[in-house]
Every structure is written in structure tokens, then in C-alpha cells.
Amino acid sequence: MEKRLPFFIVALSLILLGSCSGNLFMDAGLEKGPDFDADVTITDSNVMSYSEDLFDGEISESLSSSEAQTAYDNLLDYATDGGTADADTPKKQAAAAAAGKVMIESNDDAKELVNSLPDIISELTADDSDPDPEDLIATFVPSDLKNDKTAFTEAINDLLAAADAFNALGSGLSDTDDPGDIGLSDGDAGGIAQMAIVAIVVSTAVDTLGSGDSDAGIEDLWTLVQDPTDPSVQFSDDDDPFDQLDDAGSLFNILSWAGYDTTF
């Protein structure tokens, strides 16, 4: 894995300072607005307002898992034309970003994983060390999830779903696209970037470990977080999931779109 230059420490620090607590997600007993319906047909006329409601955070954090799944399915279907295209217009990009966000925000354990990203920033960005990806992953998985396989599996599955949405977003972005085009402030775009980092890195790890079988990959990821030295769940130099931060692709595009230059 390439060593991250110190500039990236600054970039990620700006993302992680998106809220006064240092975390993107705040615990609150929020209730859905009376006019919000998770199960609506997403169209050109309502996609921006629907996505903006979810970008606000209060609604997406209050949705049940089934409501979040319904909203996600409808948004991703719109964003990708039923799975056949990338999110290459502002409306599709808004839908893709909102889809990824709602899957993470509606699952407290997935939120905790995203908020644990600061735990590995110093190692990830250090220019005098090259940490093992297995150790990095085991470090940012919270201890409570390491002791609850059911909750771990649910959180990882929601991150995999979010990764599909963020990959659609990143694949459709061009050099001229801007978060403001979909109603996001710089701070909000940074929040999307932080979620995309965790979701896409985890998705890449699961895909690599399971050779494309997500169930097998999640099982192997569970083994890894229990013992990152287990020889059966090691990444080769060529398949380090954290290389997604460096390689041209969806995550790279999202970080650039959010204003973080990751060209080293």
C-alpha cells in the first residue's frame, strides 16, 4: 500500500471536523416529518426535494430499517436507471448520495464504523510507516461489534449497499461536477466522502476476501477482525482495500468532488 502524504491528514481532518463533536453523526431522538413518506416513486420532479430531506440527516436517522431499505431501493433505482447506468446528472447524483447516506444513518452500528475512521487516520496517513490493512480494519471496527456477529453482519451488509450507491455516484462524476449542484455544502460533501471511504473500503475488502461472494467475504471479515494475523484472511500487496484511496475510480472521484486532492 502506498504511504499517504501528510496533505491527506489535513483533508481528512477537515472531513472529520464536519460536526462540533468530531463525529458526523449525533445521537438524538428524532422523529420523521409528517410529510415524509419513505415509499414514494422517485421522479425528476421530486428527487431533489426528497434527497434534500435525507441530506438533512434528521429524517434518515429516524427511519426504521425497512423504511430505509425502501427509500434506498427507490433512490438507487432512479440514480442508476434500474441498475444500467452511472449517476451522471445532478439529479441522479443527488439520489445516489442520499441512498448511500440513508443506509448508513439508519443503522447505528454502521454509523459507529464510519465515526471510527479517525482511529486509523494517523496510521493511514503516516509517511514513515506502511501499516497492514488487516490491522487497520481491525482497529476501526468498534469492540462492541467485534463481540456481536449478528450486528456486525447487519452493519457490513448496510455498508455494502451504501457502497453500491457511492460507486454509482463516483462513477458518474465529471471534473466539472460540484456538490453545490445537488444542494450540498462543503461540509455535507465532506460527510458523504467520509461515508464513502468506509463503505467502499469495506466493500472492496469483502469482495476480495470472498472472491466475489459477499456472504463468504463477510464471514472472512469477521474472522479478520477477531484475529488480524490469521493467515487465512490476509491481503496481498496487490489487493489492499485501502488502495481505493489512491487509485483512480469511484472513491477517488468522490474525494476530489468533495474538495480533497488525493493525487500523490
C-alpha positions in Angstrom: 0.0 0.0 0.0 1.3 3.4 -0.9 2.0 5.7 2.1 -0.4 8.7 2.3 1.2 12.1 2.2 0.7 14.5 5.2 -1.6 16.6 3.0 -4.2 13.9 3.2 -4.2 14.2 7.0 -5.4 17.8 6.5 -8.0 16.7 4.1 -9.4 14.0 6.3 -9.2 16.2 9.3 -11.5 18.7 7.6 -13.9 16.0 6.8 -13.9 14.7 10.4 -14.4 18.1 11.8 -17.7 18.3 10.0 -19.5 18.5 13.3 -18.5 20.1 16.6 -18.2 16.7 18.2 -15.7 15.4 15.7 -18.2 12.8 14.6 -20.6 13.1 11.7 -23.5 11.5 13.5 -25.1 12.8 16.6 -27.4 10.7 18.8 -30.9 12.2 19.0 -34.4 11.1 19.4 -35.6 12.4 16.1 -38.9 11.8 14.5 -39.9 11.7 10.9 -41.5 14.8 9.5 -45.2 14.3 9.0 -45.0 14.8 5.2 -42.1 12.4 4.6 -43.0 9.0 3.0 -40.1 6.6 2.5 -42.0 4.7 -0.2 -42.6 7.1 -3.0 -41.9 6.8 -6.7 -38.8 8.9 -7.3 -39.2 11.2 -10.4 -37.4 14.1 -12.0 -39.8 16.4 -10.2 -39.4 15.2 -6.7 -35.9 13.7 -6.5 -34.1 16.9 -5.3 -36.6 17.7 -2.5 -36.7 14.0 -1.4 -32.9 13.8 -1.4 -32.5 17.1 0.4 -34.8 15.8 3.2 -32.4 12.9 3.6 -29.3 15.0 3.4 -30.6 17.0 6.4 -30.0 13.9 8.5 -32.9 14.2 10.9 -35.2 12.1 8.7 -32.7 9.5 7.6 -31.6 8.8 11.2 -35.2 8.3 12.3 -36.2 5.8 9.6 -36.7 2.1 10.5 -34.5 -0.4 8.8 -37.3 -1.4 6.4 -38.2 2.2 5.6 -34.5 3.0 5.0 -34.3 0.0 2.7 -37.3 1.1 0.7 -36.0 4.6 0.4 -32.6 3.3 -0.7 -34.1 0.9 -3.3 -36.2 3.7 -4.8 -33.3 6.2 -4.9 -30.8 3.8 -6.3 -33.2 2.6 -9.0 -33.7 6.2 -10.1 -30.0 7.0 -9.8 -28.9 4.1 -12.0 -31.8 3.7 -14.3 -32.7 0.4 -12.7 -29.0 -0.6 -12.4 -28.0 0.0 -16.0 -26.2 3.4 -15.7 -24.0 5.6 -13.6 -25.3 8.6 -11.7 -24.2 11.1 -14.4 -26.6 14.0 -13.8 -27.1 16.2 -10.8 -30.5 14.6 -10.1 -29.1 11.1 -10.3 -26.1 12.1 -8.2 -28.4 13.5 -5.5 -30.3 10.3 -5.5 -27.1 8.2 -5.3 -25.6 10.2 -2.5 -28.9 10.2 -0.5 -29.2 6.4 -1.0 -25.8 5.8 0.5 -26.4 8.2 3.3 -29.7 6.7 4.4 -28.4 3.2 4.6 -25.6 4.3 6.9 -27.5 6.8 9.0 -30.4 4.4 9.7 -28.0 1.8 11.2 -26.4 2.8 14.5 -23.6 0.3 14.1 -22.8 1.3 10.5 -22.7 4.9 11.8 -20.3 3.8 14.5 -18.0 2.3 12.0 -17.9 5.5 9.9 -17.3 7.5 13.0 -14.4 5.2 13.9 -12.4 6.3 10.9 -10.4 8.9 12.9 -9.0 5.9 14.9 -6.8 5.0 11.9 -6.1 8.3 10.3 -2.7 8.7 11.9 -1.6 5.3 10.7 -3.3 5.6 7.3 -1.6 8.9 6.5 1.8 8.5 8.2 4.7 8.9 5.7 7.1 6.8 7.8 5.1 3.6 8.1 3.1 1.2 5.9 0.5 -0.4 8.2 -1.1 -3.8 7.4 -4.6 -3.3 6.1 -5.8 -6.2 8.3 -4.6 -4.2 11.4 -6.2 -1.0 10.1 -9.6 -2.7 9.6 -9.5 -4.5 13.0 -8.6 -1.1 14.6 -11.6 0.8 13.3 -14.2 -1.9 14.0 -15.5 -1.0 17.5 -15.1 -3.5 20.2 -18.8 -4.0 20.7 -19.2 -5.1 17.1 -16.3 -7.5 17.4 -18.4 -9.2 20.1 -21.8 -9.3 18.2 -21.6 -11.2 14.9 -25.3 -10.5 14.1 -24.9 -6.8 14.5 -21.6 -6.9 12.7 -23.1 -8.7 9.7 -26.1 -6.3 9.5 -23.8 -3.3 9.6 -21.5 -4.7 6.9 -24.4 -5.5 4.7 -25.7 -1.9 5.0 -22.2 -0.6 4.2 -22.1 -2.9 1.1 -25.4 -1.4 0.0 -24.1 2.1 0.6 -21.0 1.3 -1.4 -23.2 0.4 -4.4 -24.7 3.8 -4.2 -21.4 5.7 -3.7 -19.8 3.7 -6.5 -22.7 4.8 -8.8 -22.1 8.4 -7.6 -18.4 8.3 -8.1 -18.5 6.6 -11.5 -20.9 9.3 -12.8 -19.0 12.3 -11.6 -17.1 14.5 -14.1 -14.4 17.1 -13.4 -17.0 19.9 -13.7 -19.5 18.5 -11.2 -19.8 20.2 -7.9 -21.6 19.3 -4.6 -23.4 22.5 -4.8 -25.2 21.2 -7.9 -27.1 18.8 -5.7 -27.6 21.2 -2.8 -24.7 20.1 -0.6 -22.4 22.4 1.3 -18.7 21.7 1.5 -19.2 20.2 5.0 -22.0 18.0 3.8 -19.9 16.8 0.9 -17.1 16.0 3.3 -19.6 13.9 5.3 -20.5 12.0 2.1 -16.8 11.5 1.4 -16.2 10.0 4.9 -19.1 7.6 4.5 -17.8 6.7 1.0 -14.3 5.9 2.3 -15.6 3.4 4.9 -18.3 1.9 2.6 -16.1 1.4 -0.4 -13.0 0.2 1.5 -15.2 -2.3 3.4 -16.9 -3.4 0.2 -13.5 -3.9 -1.5 -12.3 -5.9 1.5 -15.4 -8.2 1.4 -15.2 -8.7 -2.3 -11.5 -9.6 -2.1 -11.8 -11.9 0.8 -14.9 -13.7 -0.6 -13.7 -13.7 -4.2 -17.0 -12.0 -5.1 -19.2 -14.0 -2.7 -20.4 -11.4 -0.2 -21.6 -13.9 2.4 -18.2 -15.6 2.3 -16.4 -12.3 2.4 -18.4 -11.1 5.4 -17.5 -14.3 7.2 -13.9 -13.9 6.4 -14.0 -10.2 7.5 -15.4 -11.4 10.8 -12.5 -13.8 11.1 -10.1 -11.0 10.3 -11.4 -8.6 13.0 -11.2 -11.4 15.6 -7.6 -12.0 14.7 -5.9 -9.8 12.0 -2.9 -12.1 11.9 -5.0 -15.2 10.9 -3.2 -16.4 7.7 -6.4 -17.4 6.0 -7.6 -13.7 5.8 -4.6 -11.8 4.6 -4.5 -9.3 1.7 -1.7 -9.4 -0.8 0.2 -6.3 -1.8 -1.9 -6.1 -4.9 -5.3 -6.2 -3.3 -5.0 -3.8 -0.3 -8.6 -2.4 0.0 -7.1 1.0 1.2 -5.6 1.4 -2.2 -9.0 2.6 -3.3 -7.9 6.0 -1.7 -5.1 6.3 -4.3 -6.4 4.5 -7.4 -8.4 6.3 -10.0 -12.0 5.3 -9.6 -15.3 6.0 -7.7 -13.8 6.8 -4.3 -11.0 8.9 -5.8 -13.7 10.9 -7.8 -15.8 11.4 -4.7 -12.9 12.8 -2.7 -11.9 15.1 -5.5 -15.5 16.2 -5.9 -15.7 16.9 -2.2 -12.6 19.1 -2.5 -9.9 16.8 -1.3 -7.0 16.3 -3.6 -5.7 12.8 -3.3 -3.2 12.9 -6.1 0.2 11.9 -4.5 
